[in-house]
Amino acid sequence: MRHQPFDQIVTEHGPTVLRVCRAVLGTGGADDAADDAWSETFLAALRAYPDLPADTNMQAWLVRVAHRKAIDQHRARARRPTPVDVVPEQAAPDGSGGPGGPPGLSPDGHPELWDALGALPDKQRFAVAYHHLAGLPYAEIGELLGNSEAAARRAAADGIRALRARIRPTATADPEVIR
């Protein structure tokens, strides 16, 4: 069995990888860091692609690469200073130094969902993203996060519960925000 052309891999899995990058970075799409992580994912994937076994689960492999690249972007963003015209008296809760934090606009128009996802603890956010956005099974998520399948399942369930609690009071206009 031969590999399919790499451009087909990008076309097929690109949207999922971008959603995972956005979820891991907690940006909902308004931050260049998610786009950078997406690009870095596919650059790294392109280099490694010829040497992959033909039976590789491409989506799981790309999510693993995206996870690492998004974490790299997160670390780089944390080290980068944010220029401001006026120094605030107190730092914002998101650490940006300004009110509110990132806009969190997503392509599907649910900024409140992306904001809530970004507010989850890392393990919960990653588990929700990997299972519900990338479709990975809990066993692979546990391996990615360095814990067990049961811990990954628990983190995803806790994350979904927290999202529902945070969004349900404001989600009156669109019932599709929370299923």
C-alpha positions in Angstrom: 0.0 0.0 0.0 1.5 3.4 -1.1 1.0 6.7 0.5 -1.4 9.1 -1.0 0.0 12.4 -2.3 0.8 14.8 0.6 -1.4 17.6 -0.8 -4.4 15.2 -0.3 -3.3 14.7 3.3 -3.3 18.4 3.9 -6.7 18.9 2.2 -8.3 16.0 4.1 -6.8 16.6 7.6 -5.9 20.4 7.5 -9.2 21.6 9.0 -9.0 19.1 11.9 -5.4 20.0 12.6 -6.3 23.7 12.6 -9.2 23.2 15.1 -6.9 21.2 17.3 -4.2 23.9 17.2 -6.8 26.5 18.1 -8.2 24.4 20.9 -4.8 23.6 22.4 -3.7 27.2 22.2 -7.1 28.4 23.5 -7.4 31.1 20.8 -10.5 30.0 18.9 -8.8 31.2 15.7 -8.1 34.9 16.4 -4.4 34.3 17.1 -1.6 33.8 14.5 -0.1 31.2 16.9 -2.7 28.6 15.8 -2.0 29.3 12.2 1.8 29.1 12.9 1.3 25.8 14.7 -0.7 24.5 11.8 2.0 25.5 9.3 4.7 24.0 11.5 2.7 20.8 11.8 2.5 20.3 8.1 6.2 21.3 7.5 7.3 18.7 10.0 4.8 16.2 8.5 6.1 16.8 5.0 9.6 16.0 6.1 8.6 12.8 7.9 5.9 11.6 5.5 8.1 9.6 3.1 9.4 7.5 5.9 6.1 6.7 7.6 4.7 3.2 7.4 1.9 2.9 4.8 -0.6 1.8 7.5 -0.1 4.9 9.7 -3.3 6.5 11.1 -2.7 9.9 9.4 -5.2 11.8 11.6 -3.8 10.5 14.8 -0.2 11.1 13.7 -1.0 14.6 12.6 -2.8 15.4 15.8 0.3 14.2 17.7 2.5 16.5 15.6 0.0 19.4 16.0 -0.1 18.9 19.8 3.7 19.3 20.0 3.8 22.3 17.6 0.9 24.0 19.4 2.7 23.5 22.8 5.8 25.0 21.2 3.8 28.0 20.0 2.2 28.4 23.5 5.6 28.4 25.1 6.9 30.9 22.6 3.9 33.2 23.1 4.4 33.1 26.9 8.0 34.3 26.5 7.0 37.1 24.0 6.2 40.5 25.6 3.0 42.3 24.6 3.5 45.9 23.8 1.0 48.4 25.2 0.6 52.1 25.1 -0.3 52.4 28.8 0.7 50.0 31.5 -2.4 48.8 33.4 -2.6 49.0 37.1 -3.4 45.3 37.3 -2.7 42.5 34.8 -5.7 40.9 33.0 -6.8 37.4 34.0 -5.5 36.0 30.7 -2.1 37.5 31.3 -2.3 39.8 28.2 -2.2 43.0 30.3 -5.4 44.2 28.8 -9.1 43.7 29.4 -10.9 40.6 28.0 -8.1 38.7 26.4 -8.1 37.4 22.8 -11.2 37.9 20.8 -11.7 34.2 20.2 -13.7 34.5 17.0 -14.1 31.1 15.4 -15.0 30.3 11.8 -18.3 28.9 12.9 -19.3 32.1 14.8 -19.3 30.9 18.4 -16.8 33.0 20.2 -18.3 32.2 23.6 -17.5 28.5 23.0 -13.9 29.2 22.0 -13.5 31.5 25.0 -14.9 28.8 27.4 -12.7 26.1 25.8 -9.6 28.4 26.2 -10.5 28.8 29.9 -10.4 25.1 30.6 -7.3 23.6 32.3 -4.9 22.2 29.8 -5.6 18.5 30.2 -9.3 19.0 29.9 -8.9 21.4 26.9 -6.6 18.9 25.2 -8.8 15.9 25.9 -11.9 17.7 24.6 -10.1 19.0 21.5 -8.5 15.6 20.7 -11.7 13.6 21.2 -14.4 15.9 20.0 -12.6 17.9 17.3 -10.1 15.4 16.1 -12.0 12.2 16.8 -9.2 10.4 18.5 -10.0 7.5 20.8 -9.4 7.9 24.5 -6.5 5.4 24.5 -4.5 7.6 22.0 -5.4 10.7 24.0 -4.2 9.2 27.2 -0.9 8.4 25.4 -0.6 11.9 24.0 -1.2 13.4 27.5 1.0 11.0 29.3 -1.8 9.3 31.3 -4.3 6.5 31.0 -7.3 6.0 28.8 -9.5 6.4 31.9 -7.8 9.6 32.9 -8.3 11.0 29.3 -12.0 10.0 29.4 -12.4 11.7 32.7 -10.6 14.9 31.6 -12.8 15.1 28.5 -16.0 14.5 30.5 -15.0 17.1 33.1 -14.1 19.5 30.3 -17.5 19.0 28.5 -19.3 19.5 31.9 -17.4 22.7 32.5 -18.2 24.0 29.0 -21.9 23.2 29.4 -22.0 25.0 32.8 -20.3 28.0 31.4 -22.1 28.3 28.1 -25.6 27.1 28.8 -26.8 30.3 30.5 -25.7 32.4 27.5 -26.5 30.0 24.7 -30.2 30.9 24.2 -29.8 32.1 20.6 -28.2 29.0 19.1 -28.9 25.5 20.6 -26.2 24.1 18.3 -23.5 25.7 20.4 -23.8 22.9 23.0 -25.1 19.5 22.0 
